[in-house]
Amino acid sequence: MHEAVLYEKLPGSRVRCHTCQWRCRINPDKFGVCGMYQNKGGTLFSLNYARVSSVAADPIEKKPLFHFYPGTLCLSLGTLGCNFHCKHCQNWEISTADSGTLGQGCREIQPRASMELAKQYHCQGISWTYNEPAVWFEYTLDSAKLARENNLYTVYVTNGYATPEALDTIGPYLDAWRVDIKGFSDEFYKTLAKVPRWREILEVTKRAKTKWNMHVEVVTNIIPTMNDDAQQLEDIANWIRDELGELTPWHVTRFYPHHHMMHLPSTPLDTIEYAYKIGRNAGLKFVYAGNVPGHQSESTRCYACGKLNVQRLGYQTEIEGLEDSKCKFCGAELNFRSPGSKEGEK
């Protein structure tokens, strides 16, 4: 067990966690919403430090991140637990697991060992993914610091529910914030994830970009009858344009039935096309259809000259026309983060 970094002690041996936006008040011997923080005698402990449920050397495009170190491999690590309870979770076996299974379904990989694994598998970076990385905060923080020392990029694949304090603590060591904006209404977030307050996700995401110069890409998994209405899709697209910038990639991805939502059909292709058009009509330069292999939006073309910059087919990536973060043919800024781009500097 590791003592938590972000919490306060309250009277009666209670504590308040400040890692995510639940800001759980936890009685002695009880757990936070995520199940991975426990109050032991008035001290808050992280229970899953270095406990890894899932590990793989993934193409960065799988996150999905399309404008961040394209064509590279990243070491992807996940643990157990989550601060959301999404009905459609694809990784529900690990996100809904409790601390009692840490010794059974996990292996130990200390931060320094993860650096060695990344190098062994020829990865240029590390991502914390598969479940919400904020519920693994102490481990990801220590690992991100080591990654910076080892010239490895760092990625959070996140629901965005970390607190501003958590973001500011890890911000100097985190390069990319791949965030889900799942919908754009109180009712949607309550129904899907049992989250009563979600708008601070937007503020934290904006802060990741403006304060910490992180590369940000947004994913919206479009679920039939829940967030496929024009109002929510337009609101998301407009928010991305206004607060993150028109060059921010938006991935509109196809839902497939999982977990407690097996009764819904997969998202019709027409709906994905509709969301794509909404994004482009809002002025977003890069909208990508996800979980639709072979879709015409899979590759990146320059919005200014129309020439092919990055060709993608599934996770196969060929860089055709990039010069740092710009179009090699006309010089237009494309918002790519790569080793040679000035945007990659912290």
Secondary structure, 3 states (H helix, E strand, C coil): CEECCCEEEEHHHEEEECCECCCCEECCCCECCCCCEEEECCEEEECCCCEECEEEEEEHHHCCCCCECCCCEEEEEECCCCCCCCCCCCCHHHHCCCHHHHHHHCEECCHHHHHHHHHHCCCCEEEECCCCHHHHHHHHHHHHHHHHHCCCEEEEEECCCECHHHHHHHHHHCCEEEEECCCCCHHHHHHHHCCCCCCHHHHHHHHHHHCCCCEEEEEEEECCCCCCCHHHHHHHHHHHHHHHCCCCCEEEEECCCCCCCCCCCCCCHHHHHHHHHHHHHCCCCCEEEECCCCCHHHCEECCCCCCEEEEEECCEEEECCEECCEECCCCCECCCECCCCHHHCC
